[in-house]
Amino acid sequence: MNLEVLALLLMLVLWAALGMVSWVAGAAVRRGRGVLPALPLSAIGGLAGGLLVPALGRRDGVGLLVSLLAALLGGLFFVAAGFRLARQDAPPHREDFG
């Protein structure tokens, strides 16, 4: 396998994993309630944020660090949107069951 392809795959996995960090934190805060629909959105947000920086022309060492931060922020944005969508689709919560 080509070294450039391997490096690209590693960066894609790293950006997706960084996007999922915000999902893990949000799932802990929400105690796991209604967080599953936001899981794929977190990876997509991390990839979108990470890919945005090189697409805008920053392809050096500083661009790498900025893309990692952008992957975190992209994941956070997409997870917040996923949590909001999950809350709108959830049935109303009832305190009493009888």
Beta strands, then each sheet from edge to edge (+ up, - down):
end
